[in-house]
Amino acid sequence: MFDLLSGGLLGSIFGGLFRLAPEVLKLLDKKNERAHELAMFTLQTDLEKLRGTFKMEEKYVDYSVQQLDTIKSAFEEQSQTAQSAGWFVAGISALVRPGITWAIFAMYATVKAATLVLAFQSNAPWHEVIVKCWDEDDFGLFMMCISFYFVGRPIEKYQKS
């Protein structure tokens, strides 16, 4: 009886298992394939995000170049207009920016001087007045002016030559 059962029953069980094994392997393979497709989709999405960021930066650079070209053409036009108007108008035009700079500097110096005078009139100790009157903002403004006139302009002149 064992021979009868073992021959037919075991053959059927093993036959069924061997027939089922490729289907199980296909199922596992599909699971790995889906995970791979998801990973590839994620990478493609990240790549498209980077491409979009790059295109935005590219457009920003193009826009900045167009702005600079517009400013350059405006300065050239202003220069041609001032030259065609004569030496007096050209001189006035050349003094506008330095004049505004000196006017703002004069206002700043006047405000600082008035602050010092009022502080000394209130009988405050001079060392405290000086320390409180010169703060980080004043130092930043001073360094900006120094770097513009003594660093930026010589570099520009060196690059032109």
Buried (B, 14 or more C-beta within 10 A) or exposed (E): EEEEEEEEEEEEEEEEEEEEEEEEEEEEEEEEEEEEEEEEEEEEEEEEEEEEEEEEEEEEEEEEEEEEEEEEEEEEEEEEEBEEEEEEEBEEBEEEEEEEEEEEEEEEEEEEEEEBEEBEEEEEEEEEBEEEEEEEEEEEEEEEEEEEEEEEEEEEEEEEE
